[in-house]
Amino acid sequence: MTENYFPVIPETIRVHLGAPGEAAPNVTVPFPDYIKNVASSEIYPTWPENALRANILAEVSFALNRVYTEYYRSRGYDFDITNSTASDQAYVEGRDIFENVSILVDELFNQYITREGSVEPLYAQYCNGSTVYCEGLSQWGSVTLAEGGATPYQILIYYYGSNINIIRDVAVVGVMESYPGQILRLGSVNNDVLRMQIRLNRISKNFPAIPKISSPGGVFGQETEAAVLKFQEIFSLVPDGLVGPATWYEIVKMYASVKRLSDLHSEGIPFGDLVNAFQTTLRRGSTGTEVMEAQYLLSFIGNFVDTVPTLALDGIFGPLTEAATEAFQATYRLPVTGVIDRPTWEKLYAAYRGMLDSLPDDYFDSGTRPYPGMPLREGSSGADVIALQTYLNFIADTYPAIPKTVPDGFFGPGTTAAVRAFQRLFGRVVTGIVASTTWNAITELYRTLADGSAS
């Protein structure tokens, strides 16, 4: 099976009729029928049509996210999703389907929500909003918005943010279990080998001990065997150089993990001066930029520390953010309060910087470093300044009004002049200081030019 880089609608979806680890039967049902069942189980047919449409799109996106990321398959399960509402969506085998819901699903089942700049279906978390609350769509809240005249898209951006798109007319294809069904070994030649090679090369960015496969063309040669052996060694698998189910799914899981971290970085969340940004204690109910920055730090750390969960970056301090805060505090031996006070904030920033500074320069897919956490200005020095100077020099090849400077890691008058020229050229406040907005603008333009997509 060739790699599906863009999501597709599966003809069928395999549902586990119980919690993930519970002994229960699986059922395989057509994907539209699954969504009709979920919608009939989760929402009321008497709700306004725009609320029904918004909820159905969230349900489709949630299910497709589970399929596309192989969330359960990569963990060794033989199903795509469960019917446990603690983990997934309600599915009641054999239930009646509401007629108006069925008609809407026939129209909407091949559409899904995604973030701008991403192809992955949105992990569209939702809850009823009356007895259960979460950091996502409120089902009863969507009713109130629809009754006030909101469109389905307006309802969705209200809960998931303005940087979402609805992808329409998605192809419907048969989706098989990811594992190719045969062990890949030295001498194997097929597209499954190519998929595995591409993923290993991507994982090696985060784990440089894994040797690169110089020509990933679908031929399992000695380079590929060496990469597989090192991968197995790092992740405590039997080091036999064979890609059976255990190794295959560990590769799938790690590939998804490193891509999540790259996607997190690529969202370009502006940090501001993280140390000085802390102005008030953050707790459940808090909202705004400070909460989003805290969520970013918690999620970044969570990609390296198993005990800290990752979060949606929505700027709302809800129960999931509180739980992540408590997990961070317990991991780093702080008082477990679920409240982000100054000691917790400073520990968050210190842990983030420590992890960031330990990563290789080419860690991120984007090829640029995240904002360093505090403004760079004349007198600053270090690796972040070298990166800044490198980006500006590259941009100057296209925009000669920006003077070039020696990438020596010292922010002197020459670097100040280059920064001021950039700010002037692109309509920004001319300060000569690189805070988060200027850093993000420089790195975004650098990536655009480096990818060859600049006009």
Salt bridges, closest charged atoms under 4 A:
GLU3 OE2 - ARG199 NH2 3.39
GLU49 OE2 - ARG53 NE 2.90
ASP80 OD1 - ARG73 NE 3.10
ASP88 OD1 - ARG66 NE 2.66
ASP106 OD1 - LYS36 NZ 2.88
GLU107 OE2 - ARG53 NH1 2.86
GLU177 OE1 - ARG73 NH1 3.84
ASP192 OD1 - ARG195 NH1 3.74
GLU233 OE1 - LYS230 NZ 3.29
GLU250 OE1 - LYS253 NZ 3.49
GLU322 OE1 - ARG284 NH2 2.67
GLU346 OE2 - ARG342 NH1 3.35
ASP357 OD1 - ARG353 NH2 2.53
ASP361 OD1 - ARG369 NH1 3.18
ASP365 OD1 - ARG202 NE 2.74
ASP365 OD1 - LYS205 NZ 3.69
ASP365 OD2 - LYS259 NZ 3.46
ASP384 OD2 - ARG353 NH2 3.46
ASP384 OD1 - ARG369 NE 2.92
ASP397 OD1 - LYS404 NZ 2.40
